[in-house]
């Protein structure tokens, strides 16, 4: 007896799942951007609050943390256009598959298409 753990998905369901994935990735990137901005603003406020004496270890550590977050966020978000390009290609492929699926179902394509 053969068991399948994952139910087979038709083409229409695969395209919907692809578009859901694209939306989830975009939402995740926007959430990361908001969190990064909030942390940066909080640390900058801490630095400008005058709590630490200039030149002390605590002041230097705060400056180092702000610099690390700035460099890390800048490095990550410079790669975001690449991620959006890949997502756009995936969505485009999904749309083409969906169009082919509907055309073949309406009888406009050759018999035995995809």
C-alpha positions in Angstrom: 0.0 0.0 0.0 1.5 3.3 -1.1 1.0 6.3 1.2 1.6 9.9 0.2 2.3 12.3 3.0 1.7 15.4 0.9 -1.5 15.7 -1.2 -0.8 16.6 -4.8 -1.7 20.2 -5.7 -3.2 21.3 -9.0 -1.7 24.1 -11.0 -4.2 26.7 -9.8 -3.4 25.9 -6.1 0.3 26.1 -6.8 0.0 29.5 -8.2 -2.1 30.7 -5.3 0.5 29.3 -2.9 3.3 31.1 -4.8 1.5 34.4 -4.6 0.9 33.8 -0.9 4.6 33.2 -0.4 5.4 36.4 -2.2 3.1 38.4 0.0 4.5 36.7 3.1 8.1 37.6 2.2 7.2 41.2 1.5 5.3 41.5 4.8 8.3 39.9 6.6 10.7 42.4 5.0 8.5 45.3 5.9 8.3 44.1 9.5 12.1 43.8 9.7 12.4 47.3 8.4 10.1 48.7 11.0 11.8 46.8 13.8 15.2 48.0 12.6 14.1 51.6 12.5 12.6 51.3 16.0 15.7 49.8 17.5 17.9 52.4 15.8 15.7 55.3 17.1 15.7 53.8 20.6 19.4 53.5 20.7 19.9 57.0 19.3 17.6 58.4 21.9 19.5 56.6 24.6 22.8 58.0 23.2 21.4 61.6 23.1 19.7 61.4 26.5 22.9 62.5 28.2 22.9 59.5 30.5 26.5 58.5 29.6 29.5 60.8 30.1 31.2 61.3 26.8 34.3 59.1 26.4 33.3 56.5 29.0 33.1 52.8 28.3 29.3 52.9 28.4 29.2 55.7 25.9 31.6 54.0 23.6 29.7 50.7 23.8 26.5 52.5 22.9 28.2 54.1 19.9 29.6 50.7 18.8 26.1 49.1 19.0 24.6 51.9 17.0 27.3 51.6 14.4 26.9 47.8 14.2 23.2 48.0 13.7 23.6 50.7 11.1 26.1 48.7 9.1 24.2 45.5 9.5 20.9 47.0 8.4 22.4 48.8 5.5 24.1 45.6 4.3 20.9 43.6 4.6 18.6 46.1 3.0 21.0 46.7 0.0 20.2 43.1 -0.9 16.4 43.6 -0.7 16.1 44.7 -4.4 17.6 41.3 -5.4 15.0 39.6 -3.2 12.2 41.6 -4.8 13.6 40.8 -8.3 13.5 37.0 -7.5 10.0 37.3 -6.1 8.9 39.2 -9.2 10.2 36.4 -11.4 8.5 33.8 -9.3 5.2 35.7 -9.5 5.6 36.1 -13.3 6.2 32.4 -13.7 3.2 31.7 -11.6 1.0 34.0 -13.7 2.2 32.3 -16.9 1.4 28.9 -15.5 -2.0 30.1 -14.5 -2.7 31.5 -18.0 -1.6 28.3 -19.6 -3.8 26.3 -17.2 -6.9 28.4 -18.0 -6.2 28.4 -21.8 -5.8 24.6 -21.9 -9.0 24.1 -19.8 -11.0 26.3 -22.2 -9.9 24.1 -25.1 -7.7 26.8 -26.7 -4.6 24.9 -26.3 -3.5 21.6 -27.7 -4.9 18.4 -26.3 -2.9 17.0 -23.5 -1.2 20.3 -22.6 0.5 20.9 -19.3 
